[in-house]
C-alpha cells in the first residue's frame, strides 16, 4: 500500500522521519500505509504535531522526552502506548535501568496498580528488544 495523499506535507514528512527513528520503521509504515479513512485525521495530527513539531524541538533530548512519556503513559495506564514508548526509549539510548527508575518514580506518584501494569509491559518489551533490537514489534 502507499501513503495517503493527504499525508504529503513537509510537516508530515518531518514527523514521519522522527517517528520511524524512535518507534521503528516497520511499525510506523504499517500504521501510516494501512490507515483506515476514519483514522486518517488522527494519524495526520499525531505525525505532524506530536512527532513533527514537539519531538523535533531543541529544548529536550529525545531520550529525556522518552522518559517523560513513559512516566505520563504510566499515569494514564496506557499499556499499548507504554509498549511502543519502551521500545522507543531503548532506541533513543535510555537504559533498562533508567526505564526501571522512571517506572518506580511513577509508582510513587501514580500508584502501584498503574506502575505494576507498566512494569509488566516494559519487561515484555525489553525481553523482545534484546531478541530483535532493530525493529521487532
C-alpha positions as a Markdown table, in Angstrom:
| # | Residue | x | y | z |
|---|---|---|---|---|
| 1 | Unk | 0.0 | 0.0 | 0.0 |
| 2 | Unk | 1.1 | 3.6 | -0.5 |
| 3 | Unk | 0.8 | 6.5 | 1.8 |
| 4 | Unk | -2.5 | 8.5 | 1.5 |
| 5 | Unk | -2.1 | 11.7 | -0.5 |
| 6 | Unk | -3.3 | 13.9 | 2.4 |
| 7 | Unk | -0.2 | 12.9 | 4.3 |
| 8 | Unk | 2.0 | 14.5 | 1.6 |
| 9 | Unk | 3.1 | 17.7 | 3.5 |
| 10 | Unk | 6.5 | 18.9 | 4.7 |
| 11 | Unk | 5.4 | 18.7 | 8.4 |
| 12 | Unk | 4.2 | 15.1 | 7.9 |
| 13 | Unk | 7.5 | 14.1 | 6.3 |
| 14 | Unk | 9.4 | 15.7 | 9.1 |
| 15 | Unk | 7.3 | 13.9 | 11.8 |
| 16 | Unk | 7.4 | 10.6 | 9.9 |
| 17 | Unk | 11.2 | 10.6 | 9.9 |
| 18 | Unk | 11.4 | 11.1 | 13.6 |
| 19 | Unk | 8.6 | 8.7 | 14.4 |
| 20 | Unk | 10.3 | 6.0 | 12.3 |
| 21 | Unk | 13.6 | 6.5 | 14.1 |
| 22 | Unk | 12.0 | 6.3 | 17.5 |
| 23 | Unk | 9.3 | 3.7 | 17.1 |
| 24 | Unk | 10.7 | 1.6 | 14.3 |
| 25 | Unk | 10.1 | 1.8 | 10.6 |
| 26 | Unk | 8.0 | -1.4 | 10.3 |
| 27 | Unk | 5.5 | -0.4 | 12.9 |
| 28 | Unk | 5.2 | 3.2 | 11.7 |
| 29 | Unk | 5.0 | 2.3 | 8.0 |
| 30 | Unk | 2.2 | -0.2 | 8.7 |
| 31 | Unk | 0.3 | 2.4 | 10.8 |
| 32 | Unk | 0.5 | 5.0 | 8.0 |
| 33 | Unk | 0.1 | 2.9 | 5.0 |
| 34 | Unk | -2.7 | 0.8 | 6.3 |
| 35 | Unk | -4.7 | 3.6 | 8.0 |
| 36 | Unk | -8.5 | 3.4 | 7.6 |
| 37 | Unk | -10.3 | 6.5 | 6.4 |
| 38 | Unk | -11.8 | 7.2 | 9.8 |
| 39 | Unk | -8.3 | 7.2 | 11.4 |
| 40 | Unk | -6.6 | 9.4 | 8.8 |
| 41 | Unk | -7.1 | 12.7 | 10.6 |
| 42 | Unk | -5.7 | 11.3 | 13.8 |
| 43 | Unk | -2.6 | 9.8 | 12.0 |
| 44 | Unk | -2.1 | 13.2 | 10.4 |
| 45 | Unk | -2.3 | 15.1 | 13.7 |
| 46 | Unk | -0.1 | 12.6 | 15.5 |
| 47 | Unk | 2.6 | 12.6 | 12.9 |
| 48 | Unk | 2.6 | 16.3 | 12.1 |
| 49 | Unk | 2.2 | 17.8 | 15.6 |
| 50 | Unk | 3.4 | 15.2 | 18.0 |
| 51 | Unk | 6.4 | 13.9 | 16.0 |
| 52 | Unk | 7.0 | 16.8 | 13.5 |
| 53 | Unk | 6.6 | 19.7 | 15.9 |
| 54 | Unk | 7.1 | 18.6 | 19.6 |
| 55 | Unk | 9.6 | 15.8 | 19.1 |
| 56 | Unk | 11.8 | 18.0 | 16.9 |
| 57 | Unk | 12.2 | 20.9 | 19.3 |
| 58 | Unk | 15.6 | 21.7 | 20.7 |
| 59 | Unk | 14.6 | 22.0 | 24.4 |
| 60 | Unk | 14.9 | 18.4 | 25.4 |
| 61 | Unk | 16.9 | 15.4 | 24.0 |
| 62 | Unk | 14.9 | 12.5 | 22.6 |
| 63 | Unk | 16.0 | 10.3 | 25.5 |
| 64 | Unk | 14.5 | 12.8 | 28.0 |
| 65 | Unk | 11.3 | 13.0 | 26.0 |
| 66 | Unk | 11.1 | 9.2 | 26.1 |
| 67 | Unk | 11.4 | 9.1 | 29.9 |
| 68 | Unk | 8.8 | 11.8 | 30.3 |
| 69 | Unk | 6.5 | 9.9 | 28.0 |
| 70 | Unk | 6.9 | 6.7 | 30.0 |
| 71 | Unk | 6.0 | 8.4 | 33.2 |
| 72 | Unk | 2.9 | 10.1 | 31.7 |
| 73 | Unk | 1.8 | 6.9 | 30.0 |
| 74 | Unk | 2.1 | 5.0 | 33.3 |
| 75 | Unk | 0.0 | 7.7 | 35.0 |
| 76 | Unk | -2.6 | 7.3 | 32.3 |
| 77 | Unk | -2.3 | 3.5 | 32.3 |
| 78 | Unk | -2.0 | 3.1 | 28.6 |
| 79 | Unk | -0.2 | -0.3 | 28.1 |
| 80 | Unk | -0.2 | -0.2 | 24.3 |
| 81 | Unk | 1.5 | 3.2 | 24.2 |
| 82 | Unk | 3.8 | 2.2 | 27.0 |
| 83 | Unk | 5.0 | -0.8 | 24.9 |
| 84 | Unk | 5.6 | 1.5 | 21.9 |
| 85 | Unk | 7.5 | 4.0 | 24.0 |
| 86 | Unk | 9.6 | 1.5 | 26.0 |
| 87 | Unk | 11.0 | 0.3 | 22.6 |
| 88 | Unk | 11.3 | 4.0 | 21.5 |
| 89 | Unk | 13.2 | 4.8 | 24.8 |
| 90 | Unk | 15.6 | 1.9 | 24.1 |
| 91 | Unk | 16.1 | 3.2 | 20.6 |
| 92 | Unk | 16.8 | 6.7 | 22.0 |
| 93 | Unk | 19.5 | 5.4 | 24.3 |
| 94 | Unk | 17.6 | 5.1 | 27.5 |
| 95 | Unk | 19.0 | 2.2 | 29.5 |
| 96 | Unk | 16.9 | -0.6 | 31.0 |
| 97 | Unk | 17.9 | 0.7 | 34.5 |
| 98 | Unk | 16.7 | 4.2 | 33.6 |
| 99 | Unk | 13.4 | 2.8 | 32.4 |
| 100 | Unk | 13.0 | 0.9 | 35.7 |
| 101 | Unk | 13.8 | 4.1 | 37.7 |
| 102 | Unk | 11.2 | 6.1 | 35.7 |
| 103 | Unk | 8.6 | 3.5 | 36.4 |
| 104 | Unk | 9.5 | 3.4 | 40.1 |
| 105 | Unk | 9.2 | 7.2 | 40.3 |
| 106 | Unk | 5.8 | 7.0 | 38.6 |
| 107 | Unk | 4.8 | 4.3 | 41.1 |
| 108 | Unk | 5.1 | 6.7 | 44.0 |
| 109 | Unk | 3.0 | 9.5 | 42.3 |
| 110 | Unk | 0.6 | 7.4 | 40.1 |
| 111 | Unk | 0.0 | 4.4 | 42.3 |
| 112 | Unk | 1.1 | 0.8 | 42.5 |
| 113 | Unk | -1.5 | -0.7 | 40.1 |
| 114 | Unk | -0.5 | 1.7 | 37.3 |
| 115 | Unk | 3.1 | 1.0 | 37.9 |
| 116 | Unk | 2.6 | -2.8 | 38.0 |
| 117 | Unk | 0.9 | -2.7 | 34.6 |
| 118 | Unk | 3.7 | -0.5 | 33.2 |
| 119 | Unk | 6.4 | -2.8 | 34.7 |
| 120 | Unk | 4.8 | -5.9 | 33.1 |
| 121 | Unk | 4.6 | -4.3 | 29.7 |
| 122 | Unk | 8.1 | -2.9 | 29.9 |
| 123 | Unk | 9.6 | -6.2 | 30.9 |
| 124 | Unk | 8.0 | -7.9 | 27.9 |
| 125 | Unk | 9.3 | -5.2 | 25.5 |
| 126 | Unk | 12.8 | -5.3 | 27.0 |
| 127 | Unk | 12.9 | -9.1 | 26.5 |
| 128 | Unk | 11.6 | -8.8 | 22.9 |
| 129 | Unk | 14.0 | -5.9 | 22.2 |
| 130 | Unk | 17.0 | -7.9 | 23.2 |
| 131 | Unk | 15.9 | -10.7 | 20.9 |
| 132 | Unk | 15.2 | -8.3 | 18.0 |
| 133 | Unk | 16.8 | -4.8 | 18.6 |
| 134 | Unk | 16.3 | -3.5 | 15.1 |
| 135 | Unk | 12.6 | -3.3 | 14.6 |
| 136 | Unk | 10.9 | -6.2 | 16.4 |
| 137 | Unk | 7.3 | -5.4 | 17.2 |
